[in-house]
């Protein structure tokens, strides 16, 4: 990984290239503390994942390490509603690292939802973090710079498990109660809305989407509900910016106040006041409404 490691060492002078959902490379200047700030690392204890999120084509991970990374990626998939994948390769073919990661996102997830794709590239030694949706909004540059720097050190020392897990843990910067797949809300709005949703008497999660598929919103919201609420109860909300609408779903009986709130919320959504629409539902669920100005 010499080439990539050199890029990090020289970042203060030339900038660090990171791939994003904007379909172009973006460059920023890392803070000088990126090389000196200690970055403690702790592995999370999570349940075994049912799906496959690690594609170790380069054979870099032991069976135990691959399982640890897969279980954690699966936790992000359900808990944070992030479409997560780890890919290791020895040969990119004729693709750039960005294009390879983007194509992998399309192959695995049909390029839908919020993505966190980690590509460990032993071909050109330029590793890539590919982000879309809520990951792009909530994973800030400084946190990413530090994670990339320390992960590269670990990978160069042969600790692929720790290096990969460190990059995956960037997903924990995403909110617990909002999956903003279309970057509908700005960072400060996400913070305040997430706090408002967390204050509700029920466990509530908001999905922001633009449904261009043939699947009705009622099916999509059920899929996300079952993904998030595997072993607990909650309420899933869905904003569809295409229809300018808001719907709700739960396996349990929802409060009667929610029906009236949804009517008001849809009136606001029809005017593209999605922030106000969410607040209407928060108030109906005995939560503390969010101010448009961040706390």
N, C-alpha and C positions, 0 to 999 in steps of 0.2 A: 504493500500500500504506500510506497514511497512517494509517488507523485501526488497523491491526495494529501498525505501528511505534510509535504512541502507547501502545498497550497494553504494549509491551515497556519503553518509557521509564518508564512509570508503575508498572511491576511491583512495585517495592519498596513502594509504598503500597497497591496494590489487589490484588496477586497476579496470576499469569499463568495463563490458562486453557489447558489442554492436554487433548486428547481421548485416551481410552484404551479398552481392550476391556471396561471395566466397564459400558458403555452409559450412562454419565453423565459430566458434566464434573467434572474434579477441579481444584482450585486449590491452589497452594502458593506460598510466599514465596521468591522468588529471593534468592540471596546477593548482597550489595552488590558483590562482585567481578565480577558479570556484565557490567557496563558498562566495566570498566577492564582486565580480564585480556586480554592479547593472545592471539589464537587463530590460530596459524599454520595454513596450509592447503596441502596437497600433493595433487595428483591422482594416483590410482593407475594404474599400467599394467596393464591387464587385456585378456583376449582378447575378440574380437568376440562378442557374444551372439547366439544363434540366435532367441530369442523376442522378443516385444514387451512392454516394461515401461514405456514412456513414452507417455502419451496427451495430446498437446499440443493440446487443444481450443481453447485461447485463442491459439494461434500465437505463443508467446513465444520459442521456441527456433529457432535456425538448424538446418539439417540436420546440421552438424558437432556442434553442442552437444547436439542431441537424441540423436545416436549415442553421444557420450561418456557421457551420463547413462544411456542404455539399456544400454550395455556394462557399466557399473559395477553397475547394478541387477541385471543378469544374473549378474554375479559373486557378488553377495550371495545370489541365488537358488540357485546351485549350491554355493558354498563354505560359506555360513552356513546354507543351507536355509531362507532367509527368503522368504516370498511378498511380493515387493517391487513397488511401482508408483509412478509419478509421474504426477499428473494436474493439468493446468492448465485452468481454466474461466473464462468470462466471465459465465455465468448458472447459478445453482444451482437455478433453478426455485423450487419452494416448499419446498426442503429447507434444513436447517441445514448448515453445513460438516461437522459431525460425521456427520450422517446421509448426506450425499453421499459422504463417504469410506467409511463403513461399507457403503453400497450398492455402491460400486465394488469393494470387497473381495469382496462376495458375487457380483457379476457376473463378476469376473475369476478369482477363486479359490474360488468357492462357499462363501466364508466359512470355509475350512478352513486349518489350519496356522498357523504364526507369521507375523504380518503387520507390514510397515513400509510404510504408505501415506502419501505426501507429496502434499498437496493445496495447490496455489497458486491461490488464490481471488481473482479480480479483480472479483467481484460485490460482496461485502460487505467485501472486503479483510481477512478473518480467515482466515489460512492454518492448516492443520491437519496435525498428525502423528498418524496413527492406528496404534496398536500393539496386538498381541495376542501371546499365548504367550511365547516366549523373549525377544522384544523388550520386552515389558512388564516382565519380570523383570530384565533385564540393562541396559537403558538407563536410567541413573540421572537424577534430576531436575536435578542441577547441570550435567551434561554436556548435557542437552537444553536447559536454559535458555540456556547459552552458545552452543550451535549455533543456536538460534532467533534470539537477539539479533544475532549476526554475519551470519547468513544474511539477515535482514531488511534490514540495512544494505546488503548486496551487491545484493539484489533491488531495493531502492529506487534504487540507482545504476545499474540496468539490467543487472547481471551475473547473469542468471538461472542460467546454467550453474554458476557457483561457488556461488551460494546454495543451489541444489538439491543439488549434490554434497556440500556441507557437511552438509546434513540427512541425506542417504543414508548418509554415513559414520558416523552413529550406530550403524548396523548392525554396525560393526566391534567394538562393545562386547560383542556376543554371542559366546559361546564357539565354538571351532573344532570341538569334539568332542561337543557336545550340542545337539540341537534339541528343546527342551522345549515342545511345542505346547500342553500342558495345564497348564503351570505346576505340575508335580508337585513340583518341588524348589524350596526357597527359595534366595535369592541366594547365601548362603554355601555351601550344599550344592552348587550348580552349580559354584562356583569350585573346590571341593575335588575333586568328581567329574571335572571337566574336566581338572584336573591329573593325576589318577590315570589317566584314559584316555589322556592324552598320553604317559604313561610306558610304555605297553605296547609290546611289540616290533613289533606290527603297527599300522597306522593304523586306529583304531577310532572310530566315530561312533555315538552313542546317539540314537535317536528315541523320545521319550515321547509317547504318543498315547492317545486313547480312541476306538476304532473303532466308530462308530455306522453305518457305511456297509454296503453289501452286498458290498463287496470284501473278500476274505480278507486276513488279515495278511501272508500270504506274497506276495501281489501288491503290497501297499503297501510292504513293505520293499524289494522289488526295484526299485520305482519310485524310492524315495529313494536306493537304492544307485547306480543309474545316473545320477542327478542329481548326487550328490556325487563319485562316483569315475568321472568322465568319461574321464580319461587316466591313471589310476593305480589301484593295487590297494588294497584295504582290507577291513574287516569292518564291517558295519552291524548294530547291535543295535536291537531294537524292544521297548519295554515297552507293553503294552496294558492300561490301568487298568480297562477294562471286563471283560476276561477274566482279569485279574490274572495275566498271563503274560509271558514273555520269549522271544523268538526271535532267531536270528542268520542272517545271509546274507552270502555272498561269492561272486564269480565264480571265485575261486581255491580251492584245497583249504585248508580250515581246520584248525588244530591239533587233534589228537585230544583234547587236554586241554579244549578248549572244550565238547565234548559232555557230559562229566561235570560241568563247571561250570554248564552250562545246566540240568541236572537240579536241582542245588542252588539255583540262582538262581530257578527256578520254584517251588520249595518255599517260599522266602522271599517271592516275589512273591504267592503265594496268601495270605500273612499280611499283605500290603501293606507288607512291608519291602523297598521298591524300592532304597533306598540300599544295603542289605546285598546285594541281588541283583546290583547292578552291581559291587560289590566282589569278589564271587565270580568273576566273569568277568575282572576286572582281574588278580586273582591268578593265574588260569589262563593268562593271556597275558603272564606275567612282568612285570606292572606293579606299581607301588607302590600298595597299597590306600589308600583315602581314609578319614581319620578323620571321625567324625560332627561333630566340633568343627572349625571352619574353621581353616586355618593362619594 
